[in-house]
Amino acid sequence: MKRLLSLLLFVSVLTQGFSQFNERLFGQIGGTVGFDFTRSSGKILNVDFSNTQINYASVFFAGRMNFLELSNNSSMSLALHPTFSIGRAYNEVGGGANFSLRVPFFMELNLGAASTVSTRKNEGFAIGMGVQYVRYPFFSNGIVPVAIDRNRKPVAMSAIWYEPVMQMGYKFFGKNYYCKEINLRASYAMPMGIVNNDTDLITSKIEKFNSVGVMISFLQYINY
């Protein structure tokens, strides 16, 4: 009998602990059409280039965990927003269609709606700062021609880099039950020296690399 009571107590504590942890997790799905671009520049094999990537469609899943709940209407959280995009590069060569991957990691301050499961606010805001991983283009065997060298041969990039990123979101309830969000994300890789560049055409480095990106997106909560 004592063993049964101990087991029931253990299960009860475990269930309560999981319930409290689950209440700190929030999930969203989102995306944008056309409101997503990145402009990058640098030097490859002594050839200066500039490239503008316009993503026609971007989709992502946003996962968030509150690690500190200051009140019913405010919290601090960690969030991850893996983003997959399809678009086209525009540059001296003419560019071309491609896929790209960005994975930003944020520390956020949440206020009002969706800040905690206990809030009753109908509107809210969030601001976050962090770092973003970028794989451009997404497929390892893909390249993006960005310039022409002195011999009239294309110079291409296929790079991975990390950059500072920030976001701001406005959250609100519409006609449906689940909360929605309009989000602005901006990234800026300052002139950061050398970035790895490994393509089928050349093996070189990108020097004096610089990147600026802006995206406006719409998100839907799936558990709030």
C-alpha positions as CSV (number, residue, x, y, z in Angstrom):
1,M,0.0,0.0,0.0
2,K,2.9,2.4,0.9
3,R,4.5,1.6,-2.5
4,L,1.3,2.4,-4.3
5,L,0.9,5.7,-2.4
6,S,4.5,6.6,-3.1
7,L,4.1,5.8,-6.8
8,L,0.9,7.9,-7.1
9,L,2.6,10.8,-5.3
10,F,5.6,10.6,-7.7
11,V,3.3,10.5,-10.7
12,S,1.4,13.5,-9.4
13,V,4.5,15.5,-8.8
14,L,5.9,14.6,-12.2
15,T,2.6,15.5,-14.0
16,Q,2.4,18.8,-12.2
17,G,6.0,19.6,-13.1
18,F,5.5,18.8,-16.7
19,S,2.3,20.8,-16.8
20,Q,4.1,23.9,-15.4
21,F,6.9,23.4,-17.9
22,N,4.4,23.0,-20.8
23,E,2.7,26.3,-19.8
24,R,6.0,28.1,-20.6
25,L,6.2,26.8,-24.1
26,F,4.7,28.7,-27.1
27,G,4.6,27.7,-30.7
28,Q,3.9,29.7,-33.9
29,I,3.9,29.2,-37.6
30,G,4.4,32.1,-39.9
31,G,5.7,33.5,-43.2
32,T,5.7,36.3,-45.7
33,V,5.3,36.9,-49.4
34,G,7.7,39.4,-50.9
35,F,8.5,41.4,-47.8
36,D,11.9,39.8,-47.2
37,F,15.1,41.0,-48.7
38,T,18.9,40.9,-48.0
39,R,21.6,43.0,-49.5
40,S,25.2,41.7,-49.2
41,S,28.6,42.8,-50.5
42,G,32.2,41.9,-50.4
43,K,35.2,40.9,-52.4
44,I,36.0,37.5,-54.0
45,L,39.3,37.0,-55.7
46,N,39.9,40.7,-55.7
47,V,36.5,41.2,-57.4
48,D,34.1,43.5,-55.6
49,F,30.4,42.5,-55.7
50,S,27.0,43.5,-54.4
51,N,24.0,41.2,-54.3
52,T,20.4,41.8,-53.5
53,Q,18.3,38.7,-52.5
54,I,14.5,39.1,-52.7
55,N,12.7,36.2,-51.2
56,Y,9.4,35.7,-52.9
57,A,8.1,33.4,-50.1
58,S,9.5,32.6,-46.6
59,V,8.0,30.2,-44.1
60,F,9.1,29.4,-40.6
61,F,8.2,27.8,-37.3
62,A,8.8,29.8,-34.1
63,G,9.4,28.0,-30.8
64,R,9.6,30.0,-27.5
65,M,10.2,29.1,-23.9
66,N,9.7,31.5,-21.0
67,F,12.6,31.2,-18.5
68,L,11.4,34.1,-16.3
69,E,7.8,35.2,-15.8
70,L,7.9,38.6,-14.2
71,S,4.1,38.9,-13.8
72,N,1.0,37.6,-15.5
73,N,1.6,40.2,-18.2
74,S,5.4,40.1,-18.8
75,S,8.1,37.5,-19.3
76,M,11.6,36.9,-20.6
77,S,12.0,34.1,-23.1
78,L,14.4,32.2,-25.4
79,A,13.2,31.7,-29.0
80,L,14.2,29.9,-32.2
81,H,12.8,30.8,-35.6
82,P,14.1,28.5,-38.4
83,T,13.3,30.2,-41.7
84,F,13.3,28.6,-45.1
85,S,13.0,30.9,-48.2
86,I,12.8,30.8,-52.0
87,G,13.7,33.8,-54.0
88,R,16.0,35.4,-56.5
89,A,19.3,37.1,-56.5
90,Y,19.8,40.4,-58.4
91,N,23.3,41.5,-59.2
92,E,25.8,42.3,-62.0
93,V,25.5,38.8,-63.5
94,G,21.8,38.8,-63.5
95,G,21.4,36.6,-60.4
96,G,19.1,33.6,-60.3
97,A,16.5,31.7,-58.3
98,N,17.7,29.9,-55.1
99,F,16.7,28.7,-51.7
100,S,18.2,29.9,-48.4
101,L,18.1,29.0,-44.7
102,R,18.2,31.4,-41.7
103,V,18.0,30.3,-38.1
104,P,17.8,33.2,-35.6
105,F,18.1,32.7,-31.8
106,F,16.6,35.4,-29.7
107,M,16.4,36.5,-26.1
108,E,13.0,38.3,-25.8
109,L,11.0,40.6,-23.6
110,N,7.2,39.9,-23.9
111,L,4.5,42.2,-22.7
112,G,0.7,41.8,-22.7
113,A,-1.0,39.2,-24.9
114,A,0.8,35.8,-25.2
115,S,3.5,36.8,-22.6
116,T,2.2,34.1,-20.3
117,V,-0.7,31.7,-20.2
118,S,-2.2,33.7,-17.3
119,T,-2.5,37.1,-19.0
120,R,-5.9,38.3,-20.2
121,K,-4.6,41.1,-22.4
122,N,-5.9,41.3,-25.9
123,E,-2.8,43.1,-27.3
124,G,0.9,42.7,-26.6
125,F,4.4,43.4,-27.8
126,A,7.7,41.6,-28.0
127,I,11.2,42.7,-28.6
128,G,14.2,40.4,-29.0
129,M,17.9,40.4,-29.8
130,G,20.2,37.6,-30.7
131,V,22.3,35.9,-33.4
132,Q,21.3,34.4,-36.7
133,Y,22.9,31.5,-38.7
134,V,22.7,31.9,-42.5
135,R,23.2,29.3,-45.2
136,Y,23.1,31.0,-48.6
137,P,22.2,29.3,-50.8
138,F,20.6,26.5,-48.8
139,F,21.8,23.5,-50.9
140,S,25.5,22.7,-50.5
141,N,25.9,22.1,-54.2
142,G,24.2,25.3,-55.1
143,I,25.9,28.7,-56.0
144,V,24.8,32.3,-56.5
145,P,26.8,34.0,-59.3
146,V,27.4,37.6,-58.0
147,A,30.0,39.2,-60.4
148,I,32.2,38.9,-63.4
149,D,36.0,38.8,-63.2
150,R,38.5,40.4,-65.6
151,N,38.5,37.3,-67.8
152,R,34.7,37.6,-68.1
153,K,34.2,34.5,-65.9
154,P,31.5,34.4,-63.2
155,V,32.4,34.8,-59.6
156,A,30.0,33.0,-57.2
157,M,29.2,32.6,-53.5
158,S,28.0,29.7,-51.4
159,A,28.5,30.9,-47.9
160,I,27.7,30.3,-44.2
161,W,27.9,33.1,-41.7
162,Y,26.5,34.4,-38.3
163,E,25.2,37.9,-37.8
164,P,23.4,40.0,-35.1
165,V,19.6,40.1,-35.5
166,M,16.7,41.8,-33.7
167,Q,13.0,41.6,-33.9
168,M,9.8,43.5,-32.8
169,G,6.4,42.0,-32.8
170,Y,2.8,43.3,-32.2
171,K,0.4,40.6,-30.9
172,F,-3.4,40.7,-31.0
173,F,-6.5,38.7,-31.1
174,G,-8.8,38.8,-34.1
175,K,-12.1,37.1,-34.8
176,N,-10.5,33.7,-34.2
177,Y,-9.5,32.3,-30.8
178,Y,-5.8,32.0,-31.4
179,C,-3.4,35.0,-31.0
180,K,-1.7,36.5,-34.1
181,E,1.4,38.6,-34.6
182,I,2.9,41.0,-37.0
183,N,6.7,40.8,-36.8
184,L,9.6,42.9,-38.1
185,R,13.0,41.2,-38.2
186,A,16.3,43.0,-39.1
187,S,19.8,41.7,-39.3
188,Y,23.1,43.4,-39.9
189,A,26.5,41.7,-40.5
190,M,29.0,44.5,-40.1
191,P,32.2,44.3,-42.3
192,M,33.4,41.1,-40.6
193,G,36.6,40.2,-42.3
194,I,36.6,36.8,-44.0
195,V,33.7,34.4,-44.6
196,N,34.1,30.9,-46.0
197,N,33.1,30.5,-49.6
198,D,33.2,27.1,-51.2
199,T,31.7,26.6,-54.6
200,D,32.1,24.3,-57.6
201,L,33.5,27.2,-59.6
202,I,36.1,28.5,-57.2
203,T,37.6,27.9,-53.8
204,S,38.2,31.2,-52.1
205,K,37.1,33.5,-49.3
206,I,34.8,36.5,-49.2
207,E,36.6,39.5,-47.8
208,K,35.1,42.6,-46.3
209,F,31.8,40.9,-46.2
210,N,28.7,42.9,-45.3
211,S,25.0,42.0,-45.1
212,V,21.8,43.8,-44.2
213,G,18.4,42.1,-44.1
214,V,14.8,43.1,-43.4
215,M,11.7,40.9,-43.2
216,I,8.1,41.7,-42.3
217,S,6.0,38.6,-41.5
218,F,2.7,37.4,-40.1
219,L,2.6,34.6,-37.4
220,Q,-0.2,32.5,-35.9
221,Y,0.1,31.0,-32.5
222,I,-0.8,27.3,-32.5
223,N,-1.1,26.8,-28.7
224,Y,-2.3,30.1,-27.3
